[in-house]
């Protein structure tokens, strides 16, 4: 398992770099528009998740099975978002991702 660099919780970015399941990026406090990037050569499913309770529990927002470049919108302040590969959702390659605001 390898989790990418974490550049700050409030307003910058978190990264994901993994070759296994049941791992993800650190959480990022997002409010308003944010960027989602998945890249690399990989097979599996990456979930975009958010937490309303300080990262105690996570809710899936979306899932991806291929590289993407998207802009998301979080209209509520104080919500933490992350990229996560659930147990059994990794197949092969290196999943690279970035979540930023």
DSSP file (Angstrom, degrees, kcal/mol; ACC not computed):
  #  RESIDUE AA STRUCTURE BP1 BP2  ACC     N-H-->O    O-->H-N    N-H-->O    O-->H-N    TCO  KAPPA ALPHA  PHI   PSI    X-CA   Y-CA   Z-CA
    1    1 A X              0   0    0      0, 0.0     2,-0.4     0, 0.0    17,-0.1   0.000 360.0 360.0 360.0 137.2    0.0    0.0    0.0
    2    2 A X        -     0   0    0     15,-0.2    15,-0.6    18,-0.1     2,-0.5  -0.950 360.0-164.7-140.3 119.3    1.2    3.5   -0.9
    3    3 A X        -     0   0    0     -2,-0.4    13,-0.2    13,-0.1     3,-0.1  -0.892  25.6-123.3-104.5 133.4   -0.7    6.6   -0.1
    4    4 A X        -     0   0    0     -2,-0.5    11,-0.2    11,-0.3    22,-0.1   0.074  42.2 -60.8 -69.7 179.7    0.5    9.8   -1.9
    5    5 A X        -     0   0    0      9,-0.1    10,-1.2    11,-0.1     2,-0.6  -0.259  41.2-144.5 -63.4 145.1    1.6   13.1   -0.5
    6    6 A X  B     -A   14   0A   0      8,-0.2     8,-0.2    -3,-0.1     3,-0.1  -0.966  15.1-176.4-113.2 117.6   -0.7   15.1    1.6
    7    7 A X        -     0   0    0      6,-1.5     7,-0.1    -2,-0.6     2,-0.1   0.294  60.4 -44.0-103.1   8.8   -0.2   18.8    1.0
    8    8 A X     >  -     0   0    0      5,-0.2     4,-0.5     4,-0.1    -1,-0.3  -0.253  42.3-123.0 135.1 138.7   -2.7   20.3    3.6
    9    9 A X  T  4 S+     0   0    0      1,-0.2    20,-1.8    -2,-0.1     2,-0.8   0.762  93.1  62.2 -80.8 -26.1   -6.2   19.7    4.8
   10   10 A X  B  4 S-b   29   0A   0     18,-0.1    -1,-0.2     1,-0.1    20,-0.1  -0.784 121.4 -27.7-113.6  93.9   -7.7   23.1    4.1
   11   11 A X  T  4 S+     0   0    0     -2,-0.8    -1,-0.1    18,-0.7    -2,-0.1   0.525 112.0  74.4  96.4   7.9   -7.8   24.2    0.5
   12   12 A X  S  < S-     0   0    0     -4,-0.5    89,-2.4    89,-0.1     2,-0.3   0.456  83.6 -72.3-115.7-101.0   -4.9   22.6   -1.4
   13   13 A X  E     - C   0 100A   0     -5,-0.3    -6,-1.5    87,-0.2     2,-0.3  -0.993  19.9-149.1-158.6 161.9   -4.9   18.9   -2.4
   14   14 A X  E     -AC   6  99A   0     85,-2.3    85,-2.5    -2,-0.3     2,-0.3  -0.966  22.0-149.0-130.6 150.9   -4.5   15.3   -1.4
   15   15 A X  E     - C   0  98A   0    -10,-1.2     2,-0.4    -2,-0.3    11,-0.4  -0.866   5.2-154.6-123.7 154.7   -3.1   12.5   -3.6
   16   16 A X  E     + C   0  97A   0     81,-2.5    81,-2.6    -2,-0.3     2,-0.3  -0.997  18.3 163.5-127.2 130.7   -3.7    8.8   -4.0
   17   17 A X  E     + C   0  96A   0    -15,-0.6     2,-0.3    -2,-0.4    79,-0.2  -0.855  23.1 152.3-144.5 108.5   -1.1    6.3   -5.3
   18   18 A X  E     - C   0  95A   0     77,-2.1    77,-2.5    -2,-0.3   -15,-0.1  -0.970  41.0-171.4-143.4 153.2   -1.9    2.7   -4.6
   19   19 A X  S    S+     0   0    0     -2,-0.3     2,-0.3    75,-0.2    74,-0.1  -0.132  78.5  51.8-127.8  33.3   -1.5   -0.8   -5.8
   20   20 A X  S    S-     0   0    0    -18,-0.1     3,-0.2    75,-0.1     2,-0.2  -0.956  78.6-104.1-156.6 172.4   -3.9   -2.4   -3.4
   21   21 A X  S    S+     0   0    0     -2,-0.3    66,-0.3     1,-0.2    65,-0.2  -0.489  88.8  46.9 -99.5 174.6   -7.5   -2.2   -2.1
   22   22 A X  S    S+     0   0    0     63,-1.6     2,-0.3     1,-0.2    64,-0.2   0.886  93.8 100.4  60.8  43.5   -8.8   -0.9    1.2
   23   23 A X  E     +D   85   0A   0     62,-1.5    62,-3.2    -3,-0.2     2,-0.3  -0.974  41.1 158.4-149.8 159.0   -6.8    2.3    1.0
   24   24 A X  E     -D   84   0A   0     -2,-0.3    60,-0.2    60,-0.2    -7,-0.1  -0.952  40.1 -66.8-164.7-176.3   -7.3    5.9   -0.1
   25   25 A X        -     0   0    0     58,-2.6    -9,-0.1    -2,-0.3     3,-0.1  -0.309  57.9 -93.9 -74.9 165.7   -6.2    9.4    0.0
   26   26 A X        -     0   0    0    -11,-0.4    57,-0.3   -22,-0.1     2,-0.2  -0.328  54.3 -90.7 -66.3 165.3   -6.4   11.5    3.2
   27   27 A X        -     0   0    0     55,-0.1     2,-0.4    -3,-0.1    55,-0.2  -0.529  37.2-154.9 -80.3 150.4   -9.5   13.6    3.6
   28   28 A X  E     - E   0  81A   0     53,-2.5    53,-2.4    -2,-0.2     2,-0.6  -0.994  17.4-127.9-128.0 126.5   -9.7   17.1    2.2
   29   29 A X  E     -bE  10  80A   0    -20,-1.8   -18,-0.7    -2,-0.4     2,-0.4  -0.623  39.4-176.9 -69.9 116.0  -12.1   19.8    3.6
   30   30 A X  E     + E   0  79A   0     49,-2.3    49,-0.7    -2,-0.6     2,-0.3  -0.916  19.1 171.5-121.1 147.3  -13.9   21.0    0.5
   31   31 A X  E     -     0   0A   0     -2,-0.4     2,-0.3     2,-0.3    44,-0.2  -0.917  62.8  -7.0-151.4 123.2  -16.4   23.8    0.0
   32   32 A X  E    S+ E   0  74A   0     42,-3.6    42,-2.4    -2,-0.3     2,-0.2  -0.676 117.2   3.0  90.4-148.5  -17.6   24.9   -3.4
   33   33 A X  E     + E   0  73A   0     -2,-0.3     2,-0.3    40,-0.2    -2,-0.3  -0.464  66.8 174.1 -75.5 144.1  -15.9   23.6   -6.6
   34   34 A X  E     - E   0  72A   0     38,-2.0    38,-3.1    -2,-0.2     2,-0.3  -0.972  25.6-118.6-145.6 159.9  -13.2   21.0   -6.4
   35   35 A X  E     -FE 100  71A   0     65,-3.2    65,-2.0    -2,-0.3     2,-0.4  -0.785  16.4-164.9-105.2 142.4  -11.2   18.9   -8.9
   36   36 A X  E     +FE  99  70A   0     34,-2.6    34,-2.6    -2,-0.3     2,-0.4  -0.995  12.0 176.0-124.7 123.6  -11.1   15.2   -9.3
   37   37 A X  E     +FE  98  69A   0     61,-2.5    61,-2.6    -2,-0.4     2,-0.4  -0.995   8.0 178.3-130.0 128.4   -8.3   13.5  -11.3
   38   38 A X  E     +FE  97  68A   0     30,-2.4    30,-1.0    -2,-0.4     2,-0.3  -0.999  20.0 152.8-124.3 132.0   -7.7    9.8  -11.8
   39   39 A X  E     +F   96   0A   0     57,-2.8    57,-2.0    -2,-0.4     2,-0.2  -0.897  18.3  71.9-150.1 174.6   -4.8    8.7  -14.0
   40   40 A X  S    S-     0   0    0     -2,-0.3     2,-0.6    55,-0.2    27,-0.2  -0.564  84.6 -62.4 107.5-175.1   -2.3    6.0  -14.6
   41   41 A X  S    S+     0   0    0     53,-0.4    53,-1.4    -2,-0.2     2,-0.3  -0.942  79.0 128.7-113.2 108.5   -2.7    2.5  -16.0
   42   42 A X  E     -I   93   0B   0     -2,-0.6     2,-0.4    51,-0.2    51,-0.2  -0.954  46.0-143.2-154.2 164.9   -5.0    0.5  -13.7
   43   43 A X  E     +I   92   0B   0     49,-2.4    48,-2.3    -2,-0.3    49,-1.8  -0.993  57.4  68.8-136.6 133.3   -8.0   -1.7  -13.3
   44   44 A X  E    S-I   90   0B   0     -2,-0.4     2,-0.4    21,-0.3    46,-0.2  -0.978  77.5 -71.4 155.7-163.4  -10.4   -1.5  -10.4
   45   45 A X        -     0   0    0     44,-2.1     2,-0.5    -2,-0.3    41,-0.4  -0.995  32.4-165.0-132.2 126.8  -13.0    0.8   -8.9
   46   46 A X  E     -G   64   0A   0     18,-2.6    18,-2.6    -2,-0.4     2,-0.4  -0.940  12.4-150.7-110.5 130.6  -12.2    4.1   -7.1
   47   47 A X  E     -GH  63  84A   0     37,-3.5    37,-2.6    -2,-0.5     2,-0.6  -0.833   8.1-144.2-102.9 137.7  -14.9    5.7   -4.9
   48   48 A X  E     -GH  62  83A   0     14,-2.5    13,-3.7    -2,-0.4    14,-1.4  -0.904  34.4-179.5 -93.0 122.4  -15.3    9.4   -4.3
   49   49 A X  E     -GH  60  82A   0     33,-2.7    33,-2.3    -2,-0.6     2,-0.3  -0.872  17.5-161.6-127.0 156.2  -16.6    9.6   -0.7
   50   50 A X  E     -GH  59  81A   0      9,-2.3     9,-2.5    -2,-0.3     2,-0.4  -0.967   5.7-151.6-135.5 156.6  -17.5   12.3    1.8
   51   51 A X  E     - H   0  80A   0     29,-2.7    29,-2.0    -2,-0.3     3,-0.3  -0.991  13.0-176.9-129.2 132.7  -17.9   12.5    5.5
   52   52 A X  S    S+     0   0    0     -2,-0.4    -1,-0.1     5,-0.3     6,-0.1   0.435  82.4  59.1-100.5  -3.9  -20.2   14.8    7.5
   53   53 A X  S >  S-     0   0    0      4,-0.5     3,-1.0    27,-0.1    -1,-0.2  -0.287 123.7 -82.5-126.8  47.7  -19.0   13.6   10.9
   54   54 A X  T 3  S-     0   0    0     24,-0.3    -2,-0.1    -3,-0.3    25,-0.1   0.865  90.1 -54.5  57.1  42.0  -15.2   14.4   11.0
   55   55 A X  T 3  S+     0   0    0      2,-0.3    -1,-0.2    25,-0.1     3,-0.1   0.675 106.6 120.5  69.5  21.8  -14.2   11.2    9.1
   56   56 A X  S <  S+     0   0    0     -3,-1.0     2,-0.3     1,-0.3    -2,-0.1   0.909  83.8  13.5 -76.3 -45.5  -16.0    8.8   11.5
   57   57 A X  S    S-     0   0    0     -4,-0.0    -4,-0.5     2,-0.0     2,-0.4  -0.944  73.0-146.4-131.3 154.5  -18.2    7.4    8.7
   58   58 A X        -     0   0    0     -2,-0.3     2,-0.4    -7,-0.1    -7,-0.2  -0.936   3.4-159.7-125.1 142.8  -18.0    7.7    4.9
   59   59 A X  E     -G   50   0A   0     -9,-2.5    -9,-2.3    -2,-0.4     2,-0.3  -0.975  25.8-118.9-120.4 132.8  -20.7    7.9    2.2
   60   60 A X  E     +G   49   0A   0     -2,-0.4   -11,-0.3   -11,-0.2     3,-0.1  -0.533  29.6 175.3 -70.6 133.0  -20.1    7.1   -1.5
   61   61 A X  E     -     0   0A   0    -13,-3.7     2,-0.3     1,-0.5   -12,-0.2   0.760  66.9 -22.1 -99.3 -41.8  -20.8   10.0   -3.9
   62   62 A X  E     -G   48   0A   0    -14,-1.4   -14,-2.5     2,-0.0    -1,-0.5  -0.948  56.4-138.4-159.3 168.8  -19.6    8.4   -7.1
   63   63 A X  E     -G   47   0A   0     -2,-0.3     2,-0.4   -16,-0.2   -16,-0.2  -0.989  11.6-159.1-141.1 152.4  -17.4    5.6   -8.4
   64   64 A X  E     -G   46   0A   0    -18,-2.6   -18,-2.6    -2,-0.3     3,-0.1  -0.980  18.6-179.2-135.0 141.3  -14.9    5.4  -11.3
   65   65 A X  S    S+     0   0    0     -2,-0.4   -21,-0.3   -20,-0.2     2,-0.3   0.216  76.3  34.1-120.6  10.0  -13.5    2.5  -13.3
   66   66 A X  S    S-     0   0    0    -20,-0.1   -20,-0.1   -23,-0.1   -23,-0.1  -0.951 100.9 -66.0-153.8 168.7  -11.3    4.5  -15.6
   67   67 A X        +     0   0    0     -2,-0.3     2,-0.3   -27,-0.2   -28,-0.2  -0.313  57.8 178.9 -60.0 142.2   -9.2    7.7  -15.7
   68   68 A X  E     -E   38   0A   0    -30,-1.0   -30,-2.4    -4,-0.1     2,-0.4  -0.974  30.5-158.8-144.7 156.9  -11.3   10.9  -15.3
   69   69 A X  E     +E   37   0A   0     -2,-0.3     2,-0.3   -32,-0.2   -32,-0.2  -0.929  37.3 154.3-133.6 109.8  -11.0   14.7  -15.0
   70   70 A X  E     -E   36   0A   0    -34,-2.6   -34,-2.6    -2,-0.4     2,-0.5  -0.900  40.0-135.9-135.8 161.2  -14.0   16.2  -13.3
   71   71 A X  E     -E   35   0A   0     -2,-0.3   -36,-0.2   -36,-0.2     2,-0.2  -0.990  26.3-165.8-116.3 127.1  -15.1   19.2  -11.3
   72   72 A X  E     -E   34   0A   0    -38,-3.1   -38,-2.0    -2,-0.5     2,-0.4  -0.644  10.2-140.2-105.7 166.7  -17.3   18.5   -8.3
   73   73 A X  E     -E   33   0A   0    -40,-0.2     2,-0.5    -2,-0.2   -40,-0.2  -0.993  13.4-176.3-131.0 126.4  -19.5   20.8   -6.3
   74   74 A X  E     -E   32   0A   0    -42,-2.4   -42,-3.6    -2,-0.4     5,-0.1  -0.920   2.5-178.2-118.9 101.3  -19.8   20.7   -2.5
   75   75 A X  E     +     0   0A   0     -2,-0.5     2,-0.5   -44,-0.2    -1,-0.1   0.602  60.8  77.5 -78.4 -10.4  -22.4   23.3   -1.4
   76   76 A X  E >  S-     0   0A   0    -44,-0.1     3,-0.6   -46,-0.1   -46,-0.1  -0.865  77.6-130.9-106.1 131.6  -22.1   22.6    2.3
   77   77 A X  E 3  S+     0   0A   0     -2,-0.5   -46,-0.1     1,-0.2    -2,-0.1  -0.440  85.3  35.3 -75.2 149.5  -19.2   23.8    4.4
   78   78 A X  E 3  S+     0   0A   0      1,-0.3     2,-0.4   -48,-0.1   -24,-0.3   0.651  79.0 136.9  85.9  17.0  -17.3   21.5    6.7
   79   79 A X  E <   -E   30   0A   0    -49,-0.7   -49,-2.3    -3,-0.6     2,-0.4  -0.838  43.2-146.8-100.5 132.9  -17.5   18.3    4.5
   80   80 A X  E     -EH  29  51A   0    -29,-2.0   -29,-2.7    -2,-0.4     2,-0.3  -0.830  16.4-169.0-100.1 135.0  -14.5   16.1    4.1
   81   81 A X  E     +EH  28  50A   0    -53,-2.4   -53,-2.5    -2,-0.4     2,-0.3  -0.920   9.0 168.7-125.3 148.5  -14.0   14.3    0.8
   82   82 A X  E     - H   0  49A   0    -33,-2.3   -33,-2.7    -2,-0.3     2,-0.4  -0.968  34.3-118.7-150.5 164.4  -11.6   11.5   -0.2
   83   83 A X  E     + H   0  48A   0    -57,-0.3   -58,-2.6    -2,-0.3     2,-0.4  -0.922  40.9 179.2-102.6 134.2  -10.7    9.0   -3.0
   84   84 A X  E     -DH  24  47A   0    -37,-2.6   -37,-3.5    -2,-0.4     2,-0.7  -0.998  29.7-151.1-146.0 137.9  -10.9    5.4   -1.7
   85   85 A X  E     -D   23   0A   0    -62,-3.2   -63,-1.6    -2,-0.4   -62,-1.5  -0.933  30.5-143.0-105.3 110.7  -10.4    1.9   -3.1
   86   86 A X    >   -     0   0    0     -2,-0.7     3,-2.4   -41,-0.4     4,-0.3  -0.229  35.2 -74.0 -71.8 161.7  -12.6   -0.5   -1.1
   87   87 A X  T 3  S+     0   0    0      1,-0.3    -1,-0.2   -66,-0.3   -67,-0.0  -0.325 122.5  14.5 -54.7 129.8  -11.7   -4.0   -0.2
   88   88 A X  T 3  S+     0   0    0     -3,-0.1    -1,-0.3     2,-0.1    -2,-0.1   0.396 100.2 101.3  84.3  -2.2  -11.8   -6.2   -3.2
   89   89 A X    <   +     0   0    0     -3,-2.4   -44,-2.1   -44,-0.1     2,-0.4   0.438  57.7  89.1 -96.6  -0.3  -12.0   -3.3   -5.7
   90   90 A X  E     +I   44   0B   0     -4,-0.3   -46,-0.2   -46,-0.2   -69,-0.2  -0.829  39.5 161.1 -97.8 135.7   -8.4   -3.3   -6.8
   91   91 A X  E     -     0   0B   0    -48,-2.3     2,-0.3    -2,-0.4   -47,-0.2   0.730  56.5 -35.1-114.9 -55.6   -7.4   -5.5   -9.8
   92   92 A X  E    S+I   43   0B   0    -49,-1.8   -49,-2.4   -72,-0.1    -1,-0.4  -0.987  87.8  35.8-164.2 168.3   -4.1   -4.3  -11.3
   93   93 A X  E    S-I   42   0B   0     -2,-0.3     2,-0.5   -51,-0.2   -51,-0.2  -0.211  87.3 -57.0  80.7-170.3   -1.7   -1.5  -12.1
   94   94 A X        -     0   0    0    -53,-1.4     2,-0.6   -75,-0.1   -53,-0.4  -0.961  44.6-147.7-114.2 117.9   -1.1    1.7  -10.1
   95   95 A X  E     -C   18   0A   0    -77,-2.5   -77,-2.1    -2,-0.5     2,-0.4  -0.758  18.3-172.1 -86.1 119.3   -4.1    3.9   -9.4
   96   96 A X  E     +CF  17  39A   0    -57,-2.0   -57,-2.8    -2,-0.6     2,-0.3  -0.920  11.6 163.2-112.0 138.3   -3.0    7.5   -9.3
   97   97 A X  E     -CF  16  38A   0    -81,-2.6   -81,-2.5    -2,-0.4     2,-0.3  -0.988  22.3-161.9-152.6 161.0   -5.4   10.3   -8.2
   98   98 A X  E     -CF  15  37A   0    -61,-2.6   -61,-2.5    -2,-0.3     2,-0.5  -0.984   0.3-169.8-147.3 133.1   -5.6   13.8   -7.0
   99   99 A X  E     +CF  14  36A   0    -85,-2.5   -85,-2.3    -2,-0.3     2,-0.3  -0.995  26.5 161.8-121.8 123.0   -8.4   15.7   -5.2
  100  100 A X  E      CF  13  35A   0    -65,-2.0   -65,-3.2    -2,-0.5   -87,-0.2  -0.943 360.0 360.0-144.8 161.9   -7.9   19.5   -5.0
  101  101 A X              0   0    0    -89,-2.4   -88,-0.1    -2,-0.3   -89,-0.1   0.299 360.0 360.0-136.5 360.0   -9.6   22.8   -4.4
